[in-house]
């Protein structure tokens, strides 16, 4: 599951942006040059399927969709934070 979610370079970027409060697809795609709508939608769908994100649809015209971390998603990104900290320790020790 972990490998499947993180298997794309954009997944970490998308999760980072959602944690910062950028949770609408149009805004997310504008956060990085090279991130396409197609790839973003694939990443979001996979993260929803694995219960890392929750998709919220609002009954408005035009339709509005937002994404937020689930309880499991909060724990999931906590693991990613720990991996990042461990990487920084490793970098510091190898210099």
VMD Tcl script that draws the C-alpha trace (Angstrom):
set ca {
  {0.00 0.00 0.00}
  {2.76 2.42 1.00}
  {4.77 1.72 -2.15}
  {1.69 2.06 -4.34}
  {0.83 5.45 -2.84}
  {4.33 6.87 -2.93}
  {5.26 5.35 -6.30}
  {4.89 8.70 -8.09}
  {7.02 11.77 -7.54}
  {3.91 13.94 -7.29}
  {2.27 12.15 -4.35}
  {4.47 13.75 -1.70}
  {3.99 17.16 -3.29}
  {0.20 16.77 -3.36}
  {0.10 15.64 0.27}
  {2.33 18.53 1.29}
  {0.07 21.06 -0.43}
  {-3.08 19.60 1.11}
  {-1.45 19.82 4.54}
  {-0.83 23.51 3.83}
  {-4.54 24.02 3.12}
  {-4.49 23.93 -0.67}
  {-7.27 21.43 -1.21}
  {-9.00 22.22 -4.51}
  {-7.81 20.46 -7.67}
  {-7.41 23.65 -9.70}
  {-5.26 25.22 -7.01}
  {-3.25 22.03 -6.52}
  {-2.34 21.74 -10.21}
  {-1.01 25.31 -10.13}
  {1.39 24.60 -7.26}
  {4.06 22.95 -9.40}
  {5.20 23.33 -12.96}
  {4.84 20.02 -14.76}
  {1.99 18.68 -12.62}
  {-0.82 17.95 -15.05}
  {-4.52 17.63 -14.31}
  {-4.42 14.00 -15.47}
  {-1.60 13.05 -13.10}
  {-3.14 15.03 -10.24}
  {-6.48 13.26 -10.69}
  {-4.72 9.87 -10.72}
  {-2.85 10.70 -7.50}
  {-5.96 12.03 -5.78}
  {-8.04 9.00 -6.78}
  {-5.40 6.60 -5.48}
  {-5.05 8.48 -2.20}
  {-8.85 8.43 -1.77}
  {-8.94 4.71 -2.61}
  {-6.35 4.00 0.11}
  {-8.27 6.20 2.60}
  {-5.44 8.72 2.91}
  {-7.65 11.53 1.57}
  {-11.35 12.23 1.70}
  {-13.09 13.76 -1.31}
  {-15.76 16.30 -0.44}
  {-18.21 17.30 -3.17}
  {-20.33 20.41 -2.67}
  {-23.77 20.63 -4.37}
  {-23.06 23.94 -6.08}
  {-23.08 25.29 -9.61}
  {-20.37 25.11 -10.79}
  {-19.51 21.97 -8.84}
  {-16.81 22.31 -6.19}
  {-14.62 19.51 -4.88}
  {-12.10 19.61 -2.05}
  {-9.77 17.04 -0.52}
  {-8.64 16.65 3.06}
  {-6.62 14.16 5.06}
  {-8.55 11.39 6.81}
  {-7.61 10.20 10.30}
  {-5.59 7.46 8.64}
  {-4.09 10.08 6.30}
  {-2.85 12.09 9.28}
  {-1.05 8.99 10.56}
  {0.25 8.23 7.06}
  {1.85 11.67 6.66}
  {3.22 11.32 10.19}
  {5.17 8.30 8.95}
  {6.39 10.36 5.98}
  {7.55 13.08 8.40}
  {9.51 10.50 10.37}
  {11.15 9.20 7.19}
  {12.10 12.77 6.23}
  {13.65 13.36 9.68}
  {15.56 10.10 9.44}
  {16.86 11.14 6.01}
  {18.13 14.41 7.44}
  {19.95 12.54 10.23}
  {21.52 10.24 7.65}
  {22.61 13.21 5.50}
  {24.14 14.92 8.54}
  {26.05 11.77 9.51}
  {27.40 11.14 6.01}
  {28.98 14.58 5.61}
}
mol new
graphics top color blue
foreach p $ca { graphics top sphere $p radius 0.5 }
foreach p [lrange $ca 0 end-1] q [lrange $ca 1 end] { graphics top cylinder $p $q radius 0.2 }
display resetview
